[in-house]
Amino acid sequence: MEPIENLRDRGTYYAINKIIGLLSKASVDRFVSLTYWGEKLTKDPEINGAIKHIREFLTQEDHPARELFYRVFNTLSEHNRRRIFQSLFLNAWFLGGRKRDYWEKTLGFRPPFILILSPTLKCNLRCKGCYTLGYGLDHELPLELAERILKECEELGIYFVTMLGGEPMVYPHLFDLIEGHPGIFFQIYTNGTLLTQENAQRFADYGNVAVVLSIEGGQEETDSWRGKGVYKKIMRAFEYLNKARITIGTSATVTRQNVEAVSSDEFIDKMIALGSFAQMYFLYIPVNGMADFSLMVTPEQRDHLRRRVLAIRNTKPLFVLDFWNDGPYVNGCIAGGRRYFHINAKGDVEPCVYTHIASDNIRNTSLAQALNSQLFRDIRGRQPHNPNHLRPCMIIDNPDVMRDVIKRNRCYFTHPGAEEIYTFRYKYMDNYAKAYAPLADWVWKEEYLNLKEAGQGRP
């Protein structure tokens, strides 16, 4: 298998050069041309389907996708536009896809699109309900091990790496990793309190970086979750990132207490005004060994978030992801290496950020071997866990699946207390799943299956 830089495909490189040329100026015609040239880089029907949808949006004068493209072009320098194209789109989507095709035929499984890497559990905050509370603050990956992980990612065609923590800005080798792997697109999730103008500019100079700021609503909601004064520090981080002209995203942990706030037009409009190009939603999941079930959204709130996300997508120039309600668009659960997986700061290879179990530690195995473990194969073999993709999760929607996975595989819990929702508190999870199922099943039938059968697609 030839590495990406040695691929001798004249058609591919002609298309790449055309795209790079189009990145110099912004216009609707250029945006549309980008989609046509992008289709020439891949034969993957899923990617080309996504490209066609983007082109449909761009050709609609009133669709917010057009304004979003303009926002990105007008904010980023041409250097950063090219670096993001080369790392995120060319490597991660197109040429990386060719590598994943190759390894699927060779190894018998397809490497995932994304690695979630938590190189450190050290953090300057201790946020209420954080999913990492059970791990403690002591663990950190040495530079040599983190380097090895990223090199194996590149070999397997994984060019999208999300950095979590702890707090990534605490990790002493963060900039070394980014600088040493210019072909990888790095997404840095940070609480924003440690960002400076200097390191924001370093991110911009590299170009293959997006910074995602965690924010739980307004000042009241954010400070009650993260600590007094954090909201003002996040506002300062926005200033630094905007001055550096870097790709900015925002992320919210959604609880029973803030779901209306973080999905409101007021909040979304403010995030756009502050420079965010993407809004990510993560439901609070009680996996930290200190479960507080009162923080979990109600069934009605979860559906409220789903409806608000659809409305935002249709009206706001912002890319939006809801990692549970978007199950219909990815055919359910994507964990276990189907689309993504997680390596924590102890080196444990976990199926997902919220499934705190493992059968391998990256110190003792290769990335390919961990992805092809019995545990990961078993999870992938069960996906989707439910024919209703609005109930995709094996933790909160299908807890019986998760318990069976644990029972049938030689895995261990990756921190003290991680077992509680699968052992003596399992009934809470069963009751949550049963409470949400009737509403989700009705919505799935009325708003998804009926539209699909009528040929109108999903909402």
N, C-alpha and C positions, 0 to 999 in steps of 0.2 A: 504493500500500500504506500503510494507516494505521499509525502507530507504536502500540506496545502501549498506551501511556497514553491513546490516543484511540479505542480500540476501543469501539464502541457496541453491546454485546451484552448485553441485560438478563439473559439466562440465565447467561452467563458471570459477570457481576458478582454475581448472586444466589448462585451457587455459591461464588465467592470469599469473600463475606461470611459464608456459612455455615461455610466452612472456618476462617476467621479466628476466628469465635466458638468453634469446637471446640478451638482451640489453647490455651484458657485453663486447662483442667484435663485430667488424665490418667485415662482409664478404658478398658477394652476396648471398651465400646460406642462411645465417642467415636472410638477408633482405627478401628473398623470403619466408622463413619459417614464418617470422613475419606476412606476408599477409595471409597465410593459417590459422594460429592460430587466427588472427583477425576476420576471417570469422565465427569462431565458437562462437564469442561473440554476434552476432546479426543475426536476420532474416530480417532486414530491407533491401529491395532490392536495394534501392538507395545507401546505405553505402557499401553493398557488391559489387555493380557495380563499385563504385569508387575504392575499394580494388583490384578488378580484373584488372582495368586499370593500377593501380600502378604496379601490378605484371607483366603485359605485358611490361611495360616500363623497369622494372628492369631486365628482361630476354633478353633485347636487348643490346648487348655490346656497341653500340655507342649512346645509349640514355642518355641524360644528367641527367635524374632522378637518375641513378646509382651513378654518381659523387656527386649529391646533398646529397644523403643518406650518402655517405662517409664523406662529409664536415660536416654534422650535427654530426655524430658519433665522428669524430676526434676532433671536437671543444668542445662539451659539456662533462662535467664530467659524470661518470656513475650515480651519484646521480641526476644530472639534467635530464639525459635521462629518469630515472625512474619517476621523479616527473612530467615531461611533459607527459609521457605515462599515468600516473595515473590521471592527471587532464584533459588534452586535449583529449586523445583518449579513455581511459577507462570511465571516468565520462561523458565528454561532448558528445562523439559519442555513446558509447555502452550502458552503464548502465543508463546514463541520457536519452537515447532514450527509454528505457523501461518505465521510469517515464513519459515521454511525451506521450507514447502509452496509459498509464493508464489514464492520465488526458484528453486525447482526447476522450476516451470512457466515462469518468465521467462528464466532463464539456461541451463536444460538440465542443471543438476546441482544436487544438494541440498547446501547448506552443512552442515558437520559439527556435531556436538553440542559438541565440546570443542576449544579452542585450548590447546596447551601453549606457554607463553611463558617463555623464559629471558632476562630483561632484562639480566643481568650474568653474566659468567664469573668474576668475582672471588670468592674464597672464602678463609676463614680456615683451612681444612683442606685436605689433599691426600690423599684417601682411596685406599687400595689398590684398584686395578681400576676407579676411577671412569670412566664412559663419556665424561667431558668432558676427560680428560687431554690429548688431542691438540690441543684448541683453544687452550690457553694461558690466561692470566689477565687479558689486557689489554682484552678487548672488553666494551662496555656500550652499551645503547640510550639515546639521549637522551630526555628526558621527552616532548618534542614528538612524537617518532616513536612511542613507546609509547602515548601518548594517541590518536594517529591510528589505531593498530592496534585499540585497544579500541572506538573509535567505529565503525569499520568492522565490528567483530564485532557490535555492537548492531544495526547496520543489517541485517546478514545473519541475525540471530536466534541468534547464538552468545552465550549468557549463562553459560557455564561455562568459566572460565579457570583453568588450573593454572599456578602460578608455580614455576619451577625455577631453576637456576643452573648453575654457581656456587652461591652461597649467597644466596637472596633477601633475607635480612636485611641484607646488605651494600649492596643497591641503594638509593641515596639517595632515590629517588622512590616507593618501594613504597607508603607510606601515602598519598601524594598520589593515586596511581592508584586505590586502594581507595576512598578518600573521594570521589573524583570520579566513580565509577561504581557507585552504590549498587544498581543493578539487576542487576549481574553477581555471580555467586557465585564467590568466589576460594578456591582451594585452594592453600595455601602449603606446599611441601615444604621443610623446613629441617633442618639438622643439630642444631638446638636449642641450640647452645653460646652464641649471641649473644642469645637471648631474655632479656628482663628483665620484671619485674612490670609496668612501665610500658607496654611495647609489647604485652604480652599483654592488658592492659586496653584498649588502643586497639583491638585486634582485636575484643574483646568489644563495645565501644561501637559499632563499625560494624555488627556482627551478621551481615554477609554473607560471613563468613570461616570456613574450617576450617583448622586447622594440623595438618600431618602430620609427625611426628617420625621421622627415619630412625634405625633401631636394628637391629643385626645379630645379636641374641640377648642373651646375658648380658654381663657385664662383659668377660670374656675375649674372646668373639667380636667384640664391638663395638670394644673398644680395639685389637685386633689389626688391624682393618679401617680404623678412623678415627683412631687415635692414643691414646696413653696419657692417661687422665683424662677422655676424652670421655663415657664412660658416666655418670659421676657428674654431669656437666653436663647430660646429657639428663634424668636424674632430677630435677634442679633445675627444668628447663624444664617437666616434668610438673606440678610443684608450682605454678608460676606460672600455667599454663593452667587448672588445676583451680580455683585461687582466683578466676580471672577468669570461670569458668563458660563456657568456650568449647568449641566442637566440636573434639575431638581425634581424630586418626587416627595410625596407625603404619605404617611402610614398611620392608621388609627387602630388601636385595640378596641373592639366594639363590645360594650357591656350593657347590661340592663339600665345602667345609669346615664349613658351618653349616646345611645344609638340614634335618638332623634337629633341631637346636636351635630354629630359628625356627618349625618346624611342630609342636613338642611341646605337649602340654597344659600343661606347666609354664610355657612362654613365653607362650602365649595367655592363661592365667589371670592371669599377672602384668600383661600389657598391659591386660586388662579392669580389674583392680584399680587400675591407674594412671590409668584414665579413658578409654582408647581405645574409640571406637565402631566403628572400621574398621581392618582389617589388609590391607595391600597387599603382594603379592609380585612382585618383578621378578627374573627370572633374570639372572645375570651373562652379558653378551654381549660378546665381545672386539672392540669397535669403536673403541677409543680410539687405535689406531695403535701400541699396545704389547701386542699380544694375548698373553694367558696362557691357553692352552687347558686347562691343568691346573685352572683354577678353575671351568670349566663343569661343571654337574651331569651325572652319568651318566644314561643312559636310565632305569635303575632308580630313581635318586633323583628324577628328574623325575616319574615315576609315583607315587613315594612322596608327593611334595608334593601331587599331584592327589588322592590318596586322603585325605590328611590334611585338605585344604581341604574336601572333602565331609563328613568327619566333624565338623569344626569348625562348619560351617554348620548341621548337624543337632543340635548339642549346646550351642553357646555363644552367648550374647547379643552377637554381634559380626558386623558386615558384613564379608565377606571377598572379596577379588578376587585372582585369580591370572592375570596378563595373558597367559600362554601356554596354560595348561591350561584356561582358560575360553573357548577358541576355539569349542567347541560351542554356547555360548549366544549368540554374536554372528556365527555363520556365518563363522568364520575371521578373517583379517586385517582390521583396521579402519583401517589407515594410508592415507596419500595423500588425506586429506580425506574418506574414507568415513564415519568417525566422529570422527576426530581428526587433528591434524597439529601440527608444531612450528616455531616461529620462534626461532632461536638469537640470542645476543647480538651477533652480527655482522650480523643482519638476514636471514640465509639462511632461506628457507622450505623446511623439510625434511619429507619424507613422514611421518616418525616420529622419535621421540627417538633411536632407535638406527640409523636409516638416514642416514648422514652424507653425503648428496648433495643437490643442489639445482639448479634451473634458473632460479630467480628470487631476487632480494633485495628485501625489502619496501621498501627505500628507493627502488626504481625502478619499482614496480608497485603495483597495488591488491591487497587481499586477495582479492577476487573473481577477478581475473585470475590470481593465483598458484594459487588453488584449481582453476582451469579450465585450467591449463597442460597441455601435451602430456605432461609427466612424470607429473603427478597423474592425468590421464585414463587413461594407459596402465596405471598401477598399479591403479586402480579397475576397469578393464576386465578385468584378470586375476583379480580376487578372486571367489571364494576360490581361493587358489593350489593347493589340494589338496582333494579331496573328503573327506578325513579331517581334520576340524576340530581334532583333537588335534595336527595338524602344520600350524598356520596360517601360520607365520612365513616370510617370503621371505628372511630372513637365515640362520637356523639350520636350518630344516626344508626349505626349497626354494631353496637358494642358486643354482641354475641360473636361477631366475626373476629374482633380483636382478641377476645378471650380465647377463642379457638386457635388463633394464630400463635398466641403465647403458649398454649397447652401443647401444640403439636410440633413446635420447633425448639431447638436447643438455644434459647436466647436468655438474656439476663436483663434486669432493669438497670438503667444507667445512672440512677441516683437513688438514695434512700427516699421512700415515700412514693416513688413513681408507680408502685403497684396498687395503691389504695383504691383507685377507681375501678380496678379489675378484680379486687378481692372483697374486702369487707364493706366497701361502699358501692359495689357494682349496681345495686338496685336503684341508686340515684340516676345512674347513666341509663339504665333500662327505662325508667320512668320518663326521663327527658326525651328519649327516642320515641316512646309511645305517645307522648303529648304532641310532638311535632308531626308525626306521621300522617294523621288525618288531614291536616291543613295542607301539608306538602303534596300529598297524593291528589287532593282536589285540584290544587293549582297546576300540578303536572298534567293532569288530564285536560283541564279546561283551557289552560293558557299555552301549553307546549304541544301535547299530542294532537289536539284538535286542529291547531294551526298547521302543524306539520302534515297532517292528513289532508288538509285543504290546500296544501302547496304554498303556504305563505311563510314557511320557515318558523323560527322561534322568535318570541318577542324581543 
